[in-house]
Amino acid sequence: MTLIAENKTYSDRMQDFVVEAANLNDKYEPYLDIHSIDDLRDCFDIVQIPGDKIPGGKIIWKDNYDLPLDIVKDIMLLFNRHFIH
């Protein structure tokens, strides 16, 4: 993670995540339409985990969604980019 990313607040990280998650919605639009999912973010929650210096997050998957592995991998890559330090 870059120094700039390390200095971001949880709110800033979440905003960046939401913007990039919109690209995943576009990428997987056919799947989402078939399964009546409005937004991939409906499939999980991200909660803040207080840290000493850098605010982190934890992803919590909702039980009522069974996403294909490719979608889960893309979400996790995006999540790791913004919340894992």
N, C-alpha and C positions, 0 to 999 in steps of 0.2 A: 504494500500500500504506500502511496506517495505521501510526502509530508503534508501536502495540501489536503488530501483526503483525511489524514489523521486529525487535522484541526477542525473538521466539520462537526457541527452539532448533530444530535440524533434527528432533529427536524430536517436539517439540510440533507442528511443521508436519505431520509425517507422520501423527501421530495424528488431527489435524483432517482431513487429506485422507482417511484411511481411513473416518472417520465419514461424511463427505459422499459418498464413493464408494458407500457402502451405498445411498444414495438413487438413484444411477444404476443400481445393480443392480435395484432395484425398478422403476424407470422402464422399463428395457429387459428385464425378466424374460421376456416372450414370445420375444424374439430369443435370449436366452441359453439358454432351454430347448430351442428348436429346434436350436441348434447345439452343444448339450451343453457349454456353458461354465458353470462353477460360479460364477465371480466375474470381473468385468471386470478386476480386478487381475491375473488370470492372463495377460492379454494384453500386459502390459508390466511393466517394473521401473523403480523410481526409485532412483537412486544419488545420494549426497551429493557436492556439489562444494564443496570448501573455498573460502571467501571471506575477504576481509579483515575484514569486519565482520558481514555477514549470511550465514548458511549457506544455500546454494541447493541446487537439485537438478537432475537431468537425467533425462528420461524416455527409456527405451530400449524400443522396440516389439519384441515377439517376432514372428519371421517366420511362424510357423504360424497366425496369425490375420489374417483380412482383414475388418476391421470396417467397417460402413457409415459414411459421412461424418458423419452426425448424432451417432453415438456417439463418434467420434474428436474431433469439435468439443467435445462436452460434457466429455470427459476432459481435453482441453487447456485448456478454460476453468477447470476445477477445479484442474488442475496449476498454471496461471499464477497463480491466486488465492493459492496457498500457497507456491510455490517461486520464482517469478520476481520479481526486485527491480530 
